[in-house]
Amino acid sequence: MRVLIAPDKYAGTLSASQAAAAIAEGWRRTAPRDELSLVPMADGGPGFLALLHESLGGDLRQLEVSGPHGEPVAAQVLVEGGTAYVESAQAAGLHLTGGKGVEQATSYGVGQLILAAREAGASKVVVGLGGSGTSDGGAGLLAALGATADRPLDAGLVGLEGVTEVTLPEPLGLEIVIASDVDNPLTGLFGAIKVYGEQKGLMEEAMPRWDGVLQDLAAATSRKTATEKGAGAAGGMGFALLLLGGTRRPGFEVVADLLGLPELASWADLVITGEGSFDPQSTAGKVPVGVARLAEQSLRPCIVLAGKASMSGRELRTLGIDAAYSLVDSVGEERALAEAYDSLVQVAARVARTWSADHRE
């Protein structure tokens, strides 16, 4: 039996590679004759670059850029062939802000990463968006690339307040691909501030003020672009990249194509995926749902092994998922968190008893 193992990271406990290894170890304990293919997955968020480097190789260039509050942070650009890959969270991630000072947080460092990609000789740059701690509409990113305005573009929302004129940078000579699963517009009820501001540390009562700042940024550049799908991604970095002529593709789709996941789904008899918390939010472009769709297109069964799983049977069937298994339900929450790898090994071994033809023979 051929089994494709393609999980996302289990946030806070296991990387995608560690999760894939744990599932494979458990599966082999029960069904040692099964042929396993391990393909750790990611979307455009944290872990995007490390996973691509592990899978594709290439030249991983180390550099230092400005963090969300101007402090120097270590970051990387991966160059493979004529394409460079950038992970925005390395320069402007929520983990760099701790949810504090988002009003002053800037995406300037992400623009520096894009410049580094061009300097490396790339003709195309793929920018992974996700896990950002900024909400500046990508103004800082634009400033790093040469944009100017009548307000400072590199000082976060506070500096941007009152902006009326923006001059965009000269063409970069780069094809820009925006790897993001977020389809929100820049502003309004479903915009970057209203939907994602609270998790980044913005106070509810201040959101109309900050949304107004991004509306002013849109008025000074392109209101039409502000309404496009994905403009609200990563605190509005999607908007900035769309202004520069970027093309948006779902982050999962970008990674899946690079790693040959559609072909592997056709090869497999069973597809396994997973993540830390598999819940209704997973339907918004998360890895397990993307993997399940590929499995369904190939008429292959798909199961999920998750830290927590809260989907109903009906919801699973709608997503093309045959079953979901929870580490918390199997071993308890304390052990699932403290011994995540061993817990996943144990659950995978149990699940193999049900799903492996090797075990049933």
N, C-alpha and C positions, 0 to 999 in steps of 0.2 A: 504494500500500500504506500502511495506517495502522499506526503503531508507537507503543505506549505505553512510555515510559521512566520507570520508577519505582524508583530505587535508594535504599538507605539511605546513610548516610555511610560513607566508607572510613576507619575510625578512625585518627587520627594523620596522615592525609595529605590527605583531601578531605572537604569537607562534602557532604551529600546534593545540594545545589544545584550544587556544582562537579562532582560525579560525573555528574549528569544532563546538564549542559552539555557535558562532555567526550564522553560517549557520543553525544550528538546531533551534535557537531562531526565526530566520526569517521564516523558513519553517513552524514551528508550528503556527505562526500567521495566515498563509493562510490555512494550512492543518493540523489542530490539531489532526485528527484521524490517521494520518500516523504513522507507527511504525519506529522509527529512531534508527540506531546503529551508534555510534560515535567512530571512530578509527583514532585518529590523527596519522600521518605518518612522517617518516624521512628516509633519507638514512644514510650514515656514517658520515655526516658532523656535524656542530654545532647543538646541540639540541638532538643528538642521544641518549646520556645517560639519560637525563632528561625524554625523552619520554618513554624509556624502563623501567625506574624506576617507572614511573607513571602507566604503563600498567602491568608490571610483578611483581612489588614489589621487594623483595630481600634486601640485605644488602648494603647500599650505604656508602662506606667508604671514609672519608675525609682525605686528605693528602696534603703535600706541596712538589712540585717538582721544578726543574729548568725551567724557562721560556726560550724563544728563545734567549735571551741575558744574560742568567745566573741569572736573578733575580728570587727570589722565587715567585711562583704562586700557588694559591689554585687549587686543582684538585680532582677528585673522581675516584673510581673504584667501579663498581656495581658487586656484587657477588650474583648469584642466582643458587642454586644447586651447581654443580661442575664447572660452567662456570662463568668467569669474563668478564665484558664488559668495554672497554676503549675507550674514545673519544680523538683522537690525538689533536684536536683543543684546548682542555683545557690546553695543555702544550706547543703547538707550533702553535697556531692559528694566522691567519693574524691580528686579532683584538689585539693581544699582541705586534705586531711590528709596527702597523700603517703604513705599507708599507715602513718602513725605516730600513736600516741596514741589509737587507736580506743576503748580502754577508757574514756577521758574524753570522747570525741566525743559531741556532742548534736545532736538534730534540732530544737532550739528555733527556729532561724531559719525552718524550714518552717512552723511554726505562725504565725510572724509574717507570712509571705506569705499564709496563708489569712485572717488578720485583715485584711490589706490588701485582699484581694479583697472581703471583706464591706464594708469602708469605702468601696470604689469603687462600691458600690451593686449588686453582682452578687447574683443570687438562686441562682446555681449556680456551683460551682467544680470544675474538672477538674484533678486533681493528677497530674502525670506522675511516676511513680516509676521510678528506675533510676539506676545509676551512683553509688550512695550510699557514703559513707565512714563511716557510723554504724551501730551495732548496739544502740541503746538501747531497742528495742521501741517507738519512737515516743513515749517518755516525755517527752522535751524538747518535742516538738510539742504534746503534751497540756498541758504546763506553760504554754506560751505562750498557750494558749487558756483558761487559768484553772483547770486541774486542780491539786489539792493532794494531798500524801501525807505519810506519816511518815518519808520519806527524800526528799532533794532529787531532783526529777524532771529537772532541767536540768544534771546533772553527769555524764552518761554512765552506763555500766555500773557504774563504781566507786561513784558516788554512789547508785545505785539499789539496791545490794547490801543485803539485809536488809529490803526493803520488805514491809509487811504490810497497809497500808491506803492506798487511793487513792480520792479523790473526783473524779469526772469533771466536766468543765466543764458549764455550762448549755448548752442547745441553741443552736446558732449561727444558726439560721434560714436555713441554706444547704443546698441539695441538693449532696451531695458525690459526685463520680465519681472512682474510683481507676483511673487509666490505667496498668495494669501487666500484663506478660505472665508474671510469676512466680506460680506457684500453690503455693509451699511454705507449710506451716504455720509458726507462730511458733517452736516448739521441737521438740526431738527429733532423730532421725537425719536427717530431711530439713528441719530448721528453719533459721532465719536464721543461727545461729552455726555449726552443723556444715557447712552447704553453702557459705556465703559468708564466714565469718569469716577464713579464711586469706588470701584475696585482699585483705582490708581491713587485714591486719597482725596479727591475733590469733594467738598461739602455740597450737599443737596441744594441748599439755599443759594449757593453761588453759581450753580450750573447755568441758569439763564444768562448771567453775565458773560461766562466763558464761551457759551455757545454763540453769543452775539459777537465775540471777538473773531471766532472762526467764520461767522457770516461776513464780517468786514473783510477778512482775508480773501474769501471767495469773491466778494464784490470787486476787490482790487486786482483780481487775477482772472478767474473764470467761474461764474455761477453755474454754468452748464456742467463743467467738470466736477463741481462739488456734488452734483446729484448722481453721478455715475456710481455703479456698484463697485464697492471696494474703496471709495474715496475716504471713508471713515476708518479704514484699517490702520492699526498701530497708531492711534491718536491723530490720524490725518496724514501720516506718511504716505499712505496710498494716494491721497489727493496730490501731494507734491510730485510723486513719481508719475502719476497720470498727466500732470501738467507738462512734464518733461517728455511726454510721448510714450510712456511705458504701457505695456500690455499686461493685463491681469489674467493669471491662470490660477486655479485652485492649487494651493501648496501641496496637497496630497497628490494631485495629478502630476505635478512637476516631478516629485520624487518617485512616484510609481513608474512613470515612463523612463526615467533615468536608470532605474534598477531592474527594468524588464518585468515588473510585477504582473501585467496582463497576461504575458506568455506563461509565466509560472503558475498563474491561477488555472489556466487551461491544462497544464501538465499535471496538476495535483488531483488526487482523489478526495482530499479533504483540505480545507483552508482554516487555519487557526489565527485569530488576531486577539488583541487585548489592549487595555490601558488601565490607569489607576482607578478612575471612577467612570463607569459606563452608565450613563443616565440620559434623560431627554436632551441635555445640552450636547451630547455626543452627535446628535443628528445634524449639527451645524458645521459640517465639513470635517469632522474629526476622523482620525485614521481608521478605527474599526468599521465605521459605516462605509468609508471608501473601499476598504478591503472587501467587505461583504458585497458591495455592488459588483466588483470585479468577479467575485466568485459566482454570483448569481448570473452574470452575463455568460459565464462558462458552464453554467448548470452544475456547479459544484456546491456541496454543503459547506456551510461556514459556521464556526462556533467561536464564542468569545470567552476568554479567561480574564477576569478583571479583579482589581482589588475590591471594589464594591460594584454590584450590579443591581439596578433598580428598575429595569424595563420589564413590562408585562409581556406575557407570551404573545399577545396580539401585536404589541409594538415590535417585538423581535421579528415576527413573521413579515410585517410590513417592510422591515429593513432588509429582508432576505437572510436573516440570521436564524439558524436552526435551534440554538441553545446558548445560554449564557451562564457561566459559573463564577461564583464569588469567593475570593479568598477569605473575606471576613465571615461569610456564612459557613465556610468549611473549617477554619482554624481559629476563628475569633479575631476581633479587631486588634487587640494588643499584639498578638503574635504576627498577624499579617503585616503590621507596620514594623515591628522590631526585627522580624526574620523574614523579610519579604521574599528573598531568593529561595530559601528552603521551603517556604509556604507554597510558592508557585510550583516548585518541583513536585511537591506532594500532591497538589491539586491536579497538575497535568498527568501524573501517574494514574490517579483515580479516573480521570476523564478518558484516558486511553482505553480503559477496560470496557467502556461503552462504545467507543467510536472506532477502535482499531480492529481491522479484520485479522491481523496477526494474533491478537489476544483471543479472539473468538474461535480461532481454528483449533 
